[in-house]
């Protein structure tokens, strides 16, 4: 025995297998997804591979940990209170409902709960794109009380996605007005374009506005909206089919910038 312990763990949604000394200090870790053994103590390479032998699932590369990119360093130094990445879909509404649930019995459903359902439905659909090189941030706050429901960043560009509850409703889009069921029309597309412009200014990159309808029964567009995509939630994965316009390093750098709450304080 070489005195090393093997400890499986999960970090940031990925499985890592750590190799530790008896005192608990790490000497290496094995990332199954990349097939790489990262050595912190190069003199123990043979001992590490011997300890990991029962856990190796195929060919591996062995070497020191890769040097962090500037985006990774920025993420590591970000204060937890300023990091927007942990936000859940509908984070702002979840906090508001927790603080003020409203009356237990009311004649009409609380509109905040329908809005929350829409943001959760759309957010979950966008989160499923994560493994394809995309990142989604939820409830991105803007000065003045506005917010971007979802900011999608990936090879195909950046998208500010607004979720709208429309289950079993007829939706009429007549740019800039949007009418859901029998409700009064509102200039929602104008608001979406303004939010996307503010995001473009903050990130110094073009951000495209998207209106995502959660569960509509019927959608009518009088004309193609200027610069705004209108999608039903099952069609949201088509955003990832856009041709690549950003390199992986640019995607990571923009994600690191966007997840910093301070980025949004100047728009």
N, C-alpha and C positions, 0 to 999 in steps of 0.2 A: 504494500500500500504506500502511496506517495503522500498521504496526509491531506489530500484535497477533498472537499465536499462539493457535491453538485446540487444546486438549488434551482428548480424551475420557477419561473415567475412570468407575469404579464405586465408589460409597460406600454402605455399608449396604444392599447389594443393589439399588441404583437407579442408573441411568445418568445421569451429569452430564457436560456439556460445558463445560469451563472456557475462559475467554478471559484470556490472560496478556500482560503487557508483556514486552519482550525480556529484562528482568532476572529474569523468573519470577514477579513479583507478580501475583496475580489481580486483574482489574478487574470480572469478572462470571462468572456461570455460568448455563447453560441446563438446566433440568430438563424432560426430555421428557415425563415422566409427568404433570406438572401444567401443562405448556405455559407455563412462566414463565421469563423472563430476569431474573435478580437482579443488579442493578447495584451494585457497590461504589464506582464512580466515575461519578457521574451526568453529568459533563461529557463522558464518552466514549460516551454512549448510541448515537449514530449510527454511530460506528466499530465498536462491539460488534455491532450488528445487521448491519453490512456483513460483518464477519468470520464471523458465524454463518449468514449467508444460505444456504450450501450444506447446512447441517445442520438447518435449521428444517423441521418436518414438518407444520405447520399454523399457525393463528392463535396468537399468543402475547401474553401480558401482560408489560409491562416496568415495573420499579420496584425500589426498594431491597428487600433481603431482609426477610422478615417478622420481627417481633419474637418472640424465643423465648418459649414459654409457660413458666410455672413448672415444669411437668413436664420440659420439654426442658432447662431450665437445671439442674435437679437431676440429670438424666442426664449432662450434660456435665461436671459437677463431681464425679461419682462416681469414686472411685479404682478402677482396673481390678481390683485384688484383691477389692474389695467388690461388684463387678458380677456378678450371677448370670445376666444375659441371655446371655452366650456359652456357658453350660452346654449340652452335648449331651444328647440323651435317654440316660438311663442313665449320666450323668457319674460319679456316685459309684462305680458298679460298674466302669466302665472304669478308673478310678484304682486301685480295689482289685485288679482282675485284673492290671493292669500291675505293681503292687508285689509281688503274690503270685500268679503264674499257677497254682500248684498242680502236682501231679505230672503228668508228660507222659502217663502211662498209668494209668488208674484204672478200677475195675470199673463204676462208675456215673458218668453225666455230672455235671459240676460244676453244682450247682443255681444258682450265680451266673450261669452262661452262659445258662441258660433264662430267668432273671429279666431279664437284659440284653436278650435277644431280645424279651421282652414289652414292656419299656420303650421299646425302639427302635421296635417296631411301632406302639405307641400314640402315642409322641411324634411320629413322622413323620405320622401321621394328623392330629394336632392342629396341627402346624406348617402343614399345608396350608390351615388356616383363616386364616392370617396376613393375606392380602389382603382379607379381609372385615371388617376392623376389630377383629380379635381378636389377642391376644398370648399366647404360651405360654412359661412358665419351667419348666425341667427341674431335677430334683434339688435342690429347695429344702430346705436344712438346717434342722432344728429342734433346740433344745437337748436333750441326752440321747441323741443318736445317731439319733433318728427323722428322717424326711424325707418331704416330699411329692413323689411321683414327678413329677407334672406339675401346674402351676397355670395354668388357663386363665382369661383375663380378657378380657371383651368386652362388647358392648352387652347381651347376655342375662344378664350377671352374672358371678360368679366360681365356679369349679369346681376342687375338689381331686381330681385323678384318680389312682387307684391302679391300676397295671398288674399283671395276674396271668396268668402263663403257664398255658394250659389246652389246648394243642394236642392234638387227638385224645383228649380226656378228657371224662368226664361230670362236670358241675359241678352240685352241689346247694347252693342258697342257702336256708337256714332261719334267718332273722334271730335272733341275730347270727352264726350259724355258717356257714362256707363250707367245702364239701368238694370237693376236686379228685381225681377218680379214686379210688384206694384209699388215699389219704393220710388221716391223721387230720383230723377237722374242727377248725377254729380260729375264734375269735371275731373274724374279720377286719372285719366291719362295725362292730363297737364301736370298733376301732382307727381306721377311716376317719372315723367321726363325731368322735372325739377330735381327730384331726389337723385336720379342717375347723374345729372349734371354736377350736383354737389359731390357725389362720390368720385366722379372723374377728376374734379378739382383736387380733392384730398389725396387721391392715389396717383395723380398725373398720368392717367391711363384711361382710355375710353371705356365707359361702362354703359351697357345696353339695358334699357328698361324692359321688364317682362311682367305681364299681368297673368297670374296663374289662378284659374278658376277651380275651386275645390268642389267637385260633384255637381256640375250644372246639368240640368235636364235638356236645355236647348240653348244654343248660342247663335246669335245673328250679328254679323258685322256688315254695316251699310257700305263701308269702304275699308280698304286696308289702312289701319292706323299708322300715322307717321312715326316711324322709328320705334314702335312698340310692338313686341310680339305678344299675342294673346294665345295662351295654351290652356288646355284642360289638364288636370293633374296627371292622368295616365300618359300624357305626351311629354312631360317634363324631361325624360331621358334623352329626347331628341336634341336638347341643348348641347349634349356632349358629342353629338355627331358633326358639329361644325368643324370646318377645317382648322388645323393647328395654326395659330397666329402667335402663340407665346412659347418660348423655350421653357423646359422644366425649371431652370434656374430663375427665370423671370416669374414663373408661377409661384415658386417658393418665396421669392423676395416680396412680391405683392401680397401674398398671404401673411407674411410676417408683419408687413406694414399695416395691413387692414385689421389685424387682430389687436393692434395696440389702440386702446381707447383714446390716447392722446392724438392720434392721427385725425380723429373726427372733430376735435375741438375747435378747428379753425375754418369750418365750412358753414 
